[in-house]
Amino acid sequence: MENLDIIILTIIVSLLFLVFIIATYQELTSAKLTKTKFGKETGPRAAMIEFIGKIFTGENIETTEKEKLIELMKKSLKDLEKDTE
């Protein structure tokens, strides 16, 4: 009976894991049935991607300015890589 606390904890964790699996399965099946449509993304990441897209599709932006912007993005990405190291 020394391991009673370990047995009880194992049973509780197993039950919670089983509930998690069942809930995940139900959510996935309900998502397939409703065919949820997602709206337009918002936030800083979506704004940055939209801005980059406008750089390459914008006809009123000169190619030299596009090249400058690309160089600035490369520098900022390199700085981010240095910060993560």
Phi and psi in radians as a Rosetta constraint file:
Dihedral C 1 N 2 CA 2 C 2 CIRCULARHARMONIC -1.191 0.35
Dihedral N 2 CA 2 C 2 N 3 CIRCULARHARMONIC -0.516 0.35
Dihedral C 2 N 3 CA 3 C 3 CIRCULARHARMONIC -1.687 0.35
Dihedral N 3 CA 3 C 3 N 4 CIRCULARHARMONIC 0.342 0.35
Dihedral C 3 N 4 CA 4 C 4 CIRCULARHARMONIC -1.096 0.35
Dihedral N 4 CA 4 C 4 N 5 CIRCULARHARMONIC -0.687 0.35
Dihedral C 4 N 5 CA 5 C 5 CIRCULARHARMONIC -1.156 0.35
Dihedral N 5 CA 5 C 5 N 6 CIRCULARHARMONIC -0.622 0.35
Dihedral C 5 N 6 CA 6 C 6 CIRCULARHARMONIC -1.206 0.35
Dihedral N 6 CA 6 C 6 N 7 CIRCULARHARMONIC -0.691 0.35
Dihedral C 6 N 7 CA 7 C 7 CIRCULARHARMONIC -1.124 0.35
Dihedral N 7 CA 7 C 7 N 8 CIRCULARHARMONIC -0.766 0.35
Dihedral C 7 N 8 CA 8 C 8 CIRCULARHARMONIC -1.127 0.35
Dihedral N 8 CA 8 C 8 N 9 CIRCULARHARMONIC -0.773 0.35
Dihedral C 8 N 9 CA 9 C 9 CIRCULARHARMONIC -1.091 0.35
Dihedral N 9 CA 9 C 9 N 10 CIRCULARHARMONIC -0.706 0.35
Dihedral C 9 N 10 CA 10 C 10 CIRCULARHARMONIC -1.111 0.35
Dihedral N 10 CA 10 C 10 N 11 CIRCULARHARMONIC -0.718 0.35
Dihedral C 10 N 11 CA 11 C 11 CIRCULARHARMONIC -1.118 0.35
Dihedral N 11 CA 11 C 11 N 12 CIRCULARHARMONIC -0.767 0.35
Dihedral C 11 N 12 CA 12 C 12 CIRCULARHARMONIC -1.113 0.35
Dihedral N 12 CA 12 C 12 N 13 CIRCULARHARMONIC -0.807 0.35
Dihedral C 12 N 13 CA 13 C 13 CIRCULARHARMONIC -1.113 0.35
Dihedral N 13 CA 13 C 13 N 14 CIRCULARHARMONIC -0.705 0.35
Dihedral C 13 N 14 CA 14 C 14 CIRCULARHARMONIC -1.108 0.35
Dihedral N 14 CA 14 C 14 N 15 CIRCULARHARMONIC -0.745 0.35
Dihedral C 14 N 15 CA 15 C 15 CIRCULARHARMONIC -1.124 0.35
Dihedral N 15 CA 15 C 15 N 16 CIRCULARHARMONIC -0.735 0.35
Dihedral C 15 N 16 CA 16 C 16 CIRCULARHARMONIC -1.135 0.35
Dihedral N 16 CA 16 C 16 N 17 CIRCULARHARMONIC -0.665 0.35
Dihedral C 16 N 17 CA 17 C 17 CIRCULARHARMONIC -1.138 0.35
Dihedral N 17 CA 17 C 17 N 18 CIRCULARHARMONIC -0.694 0.35
Dihedral C 17 N 18 CA 18 C 18 CIRCULARHARMONIC -1.117 0.35
Dihedral N 18 CA 18 C 18 N 19 CIRCULARHARMONIC -0.735 0.35
Dihedral C 18 N 19 CA 19 C 19 CIRCULARHARMONIC -1.100 0.35
Dihedral N 19 CA 19 C 19 N 20 CIRCULARHARMONIC -0.701 0.35
Dihedral C 19 N 20 CA 20 C 20 CIRCULARHARMONIC -1.077 0.35
Dihedral N 20 CA 20 C 20 N 21 CIRCULARHARMONIC -0.773 0.35
Dihedral C 20 N 21 CA 21 C 21 CIRCULARHARMONIC -1.108 0.35
Dihedral N 21 CA 21 C 21 N 22 CIRCULARHARMONIC -0.765 0.35
Dihedral C 21 N 22 CA 22 C 22 CIRCULARHARMONIC -1.125 0.35
Dihedral N 22 CA 22 C 22 N 23 CIRCULARHARMONIC -0.768 0.35
Dihedral C 22 N 23 CA 23 C 23 CIRCULARHARMONIC -1.128 0.35
Dihedral N 23 CA 23 C 23 N 24 CIRCULARHARMONIC -0.701 0.35
Dihedral C 23 N 24 CA 24 C 24 CIRCULARHARMONIC -1.113 0.35
Dihedral N 24 CA 24 C 24 N 25 CIRCULARHARMONIC -0.760 0.35
Dihedral C 24 N 25 CA 25 C 25 CIRCULARHARMONIC -1.069 0.35
Dihedral N 25 CA 25 C 25 N 26 CIRCULARHARMONIC -0.762 0.35
Dihedral C 25 N 26 CA 26 C 26 CIRCULARHARMONIC -1.107 0.35
Dihedral N 26 CA 26 C 26 N 27 CIRCULARHARMONIC -0.714 0.35
Dihedral C 26 N 27 CA 27 C 27 CIRCULARHARMONIC -1.143 0.35
Dihedral N 27 CA 27 C 27 N 28 CIRCULARHARMONIC -0.719 0.35
Dihedral C 27 N 28 CA 28 C 28 CIRCULARHARMONIC -1.166 0.35
Dihedral N 28 CA 28 C 28 N 29 CIRCULARHARMONIC -0.686 0.35
Dihedral C 28 N 29 CA 29 C 29 CIRCULARHARMONIC -1.227 0.35
Dihedral N 29 CA 29 C 29 N 30 CIRCULARHARMONIC -0.632 0.35
Dihedral C 29 N 30 CA 30 C 30 CIRCULARHARMONIC -1.239 0.35
Dihedral N 30 CA 30 C 30 N 31 CIRCULARHARMONIC -0.540 0.35
Dihedral C 30 N 31 CA 31 C 31 CIRCULARHARMONIC -1.196 0.35
Dihedral N 31 CA 31 C 31 N 32 CIRCULARHARMONIC -0.619 0.35
Dihedral C 31 N 32 CA 32 C 32 CIRCULARHARMONIC -1.198 0.35
Dihedral N 32 CA 32 C 32 N 33 CIRCULARHARMONIC -0.630 0.35
Dihedral C 32 N 33 CA 33 C 33 CIRCULARHARMONIC -1.290 0.35
Dihedral N 33 CA 33 C 33 N 34 CIRCULARHARMONIC -0.662 0.35
Dihedral C 33 N 34 CA 34 C 34 CIRCULARHARMONIC -1.468 0.35
Dihedral N 34 CA 34 C 34 N 35 CIRCULARHARMONIC -0.354 0.35
Dihedral C 34 N 35 CA 35 C 35 CIRCULARHARMONIC 0.875 0.35
Dihedral N 35 CA 35 C 35 N 36 CIRCULARHARMONIC 1.100 0.35
Dihedral C 35 N 36 CA 36 C 36 CIRCULARHARMONIC -1.073 0.35
Dihedral N 36 CA 36 C 36 N 37 CIRCULARHARMONIC 2.315 0.35
Dihedral C 36 N 37 CA 37 C 37 CIRCULARHARMONIC -1.788 0.35
Dihedral N 37 CA 37 C 37 N 38 CIRCULARHARMONIC 2.304 0.35
Dihedral C 37 N 38 CA 38 C 38 CIRCULARHARMONIC -1.698 0.35
Dihedral N 38 CA 38 C 38 N 39 CIRCULARHARMONIC 2.541 0.35
Dihedral C 38 N 39 CA 39 C 39 CIRCULARHARMONIC -1.518 0.35
Dihedral N 39 CA 39 C 39 N 40 CIRCULARHARMONIC -2.973 0.35
Dihedral C 39 N 40 CA 40 C 40 CIRCULARHARMONIC -1.227 0.35
Dihedral N 40 CA 40 C 40 N 41 CIRCULARHARMONIC 2.423 0.35
Dihedral C 40 N 41 CA 41 C 41 CIRCULARHARMONIC -1.226 0.35
Dihedral N 41 CA 41 C 41 N 42 CIRCULARHARMONIC 2.577 0.35
Dihedral C 41 N 42 CA 42 C 42 CIRCULARHARMONIC -2.275 0.35
Dihedral N 42 CA 42 C 42 N 43 CIRCULARHARMONIC 2.888 0.35
Dihedral C 42 N 43 CA 43 C 43 CIRCULARHARMONIC 2.009 0.35
Dihedral N 43 CA 43 C 43 N 44 CIRCULARHARMONIC 3.069 0.35
Dihedral C 43 N 44 CA 44 C 44 CIRCULARHARMONIC -1.150 0.35
Dihedral N 44 CA 44 C 44 N 45 CIRCULARHARMONIC -0.637 0.35
Dihedral C 44 N 45 CA 45 C 45 CIRCULARHARMONIC -1.147 0.35
Dihedral N 45 CA 45 C 45 N 46 CIRCULARHARMONIC -0.767 0.35
Dihedral C 45 N 46 CA 46 C 46 CIRCULARHARMONIC -1.148 0.35
Dihedral N 46 CA 46 C 46 N 47 CIRCULARHARMONIC -0.641 0.35
Dihedral C 46 N 47 CA 47 C 47 CIRCULARHARMONIC -1.173 0.35
Dihedral N 47 CA 47 C 47 N 48 CIRCULARHARMONIC -0.667 0.35
Dihedral C 47 N 48 CA 48 C 48 CIRCULARHARMONIC -1.149 0.35
Dihedral N 48 CA 48 C 48 N 49 CIRCULARHARMONIC -0.763 0.35
Dihedral C 48 N 49 CA 49 C 49 CIRCULARHARMONIC -1.130 0.35
Dihedral N 49 CA 49 C 49 N 50 CIRCULARHARMONIC -0.687 0.35
Dihedral C 49 N 50 CA 50 C 50 CIRCULARHARMONIC -1.134 0.35
Dihedral N 50 CA 50 C 50 N 51 CIRCULARHARMONIC -0.705 0.35
Dihedral C 50 N 51 CA 51 C 51 CIRCULARHARMONIC -1.102 0.35
Dihedral N 51 CA 51 C 51 N 52 CIRCULARHARMONIC -0.780 0.35
Dihedral C 51 N 52 CA 52 C 52 CIRCULARHARMONIC -1.108 0.35
Dihedral N 52 CA 52 C 52 N 53 CIRCULARHARMONIC -0.683 0.35
Dihedral C 52 N 53 CA 53 C 53 CIRCULARHARMONIC -1.091 0.35
Dihedral N 53 CA 53 C 53 N 54 CIRCULARHARMONIC -0.668 0.35
Dihedral C 53 N 54 CA 54 C 54 CIRCULARHARMONIC -1.186 0.35
Dihedral N 54 CA 54 C 54 N 55 CIRCULARHARMONIC -0.524 0.35
Dihedral C 54 N 55 CA 55 C 55 CIRCULARHARMONIC -1.063 0.35
Dihedral N 55 CA 55 C 55 N 56 CIRCULARHARMONIC -0.778 0.35
Dihedral C 55 N 56 CA 56 C 56 CIRCULARHARMONIC -1.474 0.35
Dihedral N 56 CA 56 C 56 N 57 CIRCULARHARMONIC -0.368 0.35
Dihedral C 56 N 57 CA 57 C 57 CIRCULARHARMONIC -1.765 0.35
Dihedral N 57 CA 57 C 57 N 58 CIRCULARHARMONIC -0.228 0.35
Dihedral C 57 N 58 CA 58 C 58 CIRCULARHARMONIC -1.215 0.35
Dihedral N 58 CA 58 C 58 N 59 CIRCULARHARMONIC 2.112 0.35
Dihedral C 58 N 59 CA 59 C 59 CIRCULARHARMONIC -1.424 0.35
Dihedral N 59 CA 59 C 59 N 60 CIRCULARHARMONIC -0.396 0.35
Dihedral C 59 N 60 CA 60 C 60 CIRCULARHARMONIC -1.478 0.35
Dihedral N 60 CA 60 C 60 N 61 CIRCULARHARMONIC -0.055 0.35
Dihedral C 60 N 61 CA 61 C 61 CIRCULARHARMONIC -1.666 0.35
Dihedral N 61 CA 61 C 61 N 62 CIRCULARHARMONIC 2.277 0.35
Dihedral C 61 N 62 CA 62 C 62 CIRCULARHARMONIC -1.289 0.35
Dihedral N 62 CA 62 C 62 N 63 CIRCULARHARMONIC 2.731 0.35
Dihedral C 62 N 63 CA 63 C 63 CIRCULARHARMONIC -1.150 0.35
Dihedral N 63 CA 63 C 63 N 64 CIRCULARHARMONIC -0.557 0.35
Dihedral C 63 N 64 CA 64 C 64 CIRCULARHARMONIC -1.158 0.35
Dihedral N 64 CA 64 C 64 N 65 CIRCULARHARMONIC -0.669 0.35
Dihedral C 64 N 65 CA 65 C 65 CIRCULARHARMONIC -1.191 0.35
Dihedral N 65 CA 65 C 65 N 66 CIRCULARHARMONIC -0.635 0.35
Dihedral C 65 N 66 CA 66 C 66 CIRCULARHARMONIC -1.077 0.35
Dihedral N 66 CA 66 C 66 N 67 CIRCULARHARMONIC -0.755 0.35
Dihedral C 66 N 67 CA 67 C 67 CIRCULARHARMONIC -1.128 0.35
Dihedral N 67 CA 67 C 67 N 68 CIRCULARHARMONIC -0.678 0.35
Dihedral C 67 N 68 CA 68 C 68 CIRCULARHARMONIC -1.096 0.35
Dihedral N 68 CA 68 C 68 N 69 CIRCULARHARMONIC -0.750 0.35
Dihedral C 68 N 69 CA 69 C 69 CIRCULARHARMONIC -1.139 0.35
Dihedral N 69 CA 69 C 69 N 70 CIRCULARHARMONIC -0.678 0.35
Dihedral C 69 N 70 CA 70 C 70 CIRCULARHARMONIC -1.114 0.35
Dihedral N 70 CA 70 C 70 N 71 CIRCULARHARMONIC -0.724 0.35
Dihedral C 70 N 71 CA 71 C 71 CIRCULARHARMONIC -1.110 0.35
Dihedral N 71 CA 71 C 71 N 72 CIRCULARHARMONIC -0.688 0.35
Dihedral C 71 N 72 CA 72 C 72 CIRCULARHARMONIC -1.122 0.35
Dihedral N 72 CA 72 C 72 N 73 CIRCULARHARMONIC -0.704 0.35
Dihedral C 72 N 73 CA 73 C 73 CIRCULARHARMONIC -1.138 0.35
Dihedral N 73 CA 73 C 73 N 74 CIRCULARHARMONIC -0.695 0.35
Dihedral C 73 N 74 CA 74 C 74 CIRCULARHARMONIC -1.102 0.35
Dihedral N 74 CA 74 C 74 N 75 CIRCULARHARMONIC -0.730 0.35
Dihedral C 74 N 75 CA 75 C 75 CIRCULARHARMONIC -1.101 0.35
Dihedral N 75 CA 75 C 75 N 76 CIRCULARHARMONIC -0.751 0.35
Dihedral C 75 N 76 CA 76 C 76 CIRCULARHARMONIC -1.181 0.35
Dihedral N 76 CA 76 C 76 N 77 CIRCULARHARMONIC -0.604 0.35
Dihedral C 76 N 77 CA 77 C 77 CIRCULARHARMONIC -1.172 0.35
Dihedral N 77 CA 77 C 77 N 78 CIRCULARHARMONIC -0.670 0.35
Dihedral C 77 N 78 CA 78 C 78 CIRCULARHARMONIC -1.128 0.35
Dihedral N 78 CA 78 C 78 N 79 CIRCULARHARMONIC -0.678 0.35
Dihedral C 78 N 79 CA 79 C 79 CIRCULARHARMONIC -1.111 0.35
Dihedral N 79 CA 79 C 79 N 80 CIRCULARHARMONIC -0.692 0.35
Dihedral C 79 N 80 CA 80 C 80 CIRCULARHARMONIC -1.143 0.35
Dihedral N 80 CA 80 C 80 N 81 CIRCULARHARMONIC -0.666 0.35
Dihedral C 80 N 81 CA 81 C 81 CIRCULARHARMONIC -1.140 0.35
Dihedral N 81 CA 81 C 81 N 82 CIRCULARHARMONIC -0.665 0.35
Dihedral C 81 N 82 CA 82 C 82 CIRCULARHARMONIC -1.146 0.35
Dihedral N 82 CA 82 C 82 N 83 CIRCULARHARMONIC -0.661 0.35
Dihedral C 82 N 83 CA 83 C 83 CIRCULARHARMONIC -1.181 0.35
Dihedral N 83 CA 83 C 83 N 84 CIRCULARHARMONIC -0.572 0.35
Dihedral C 83 N 84 CA 84 C 84 CIRCULARHARMONIC -1.375 0.35
Dihedral N 84 CA 84 C 84 N 85 CIRCULARHARMONIC -0.305 0.35
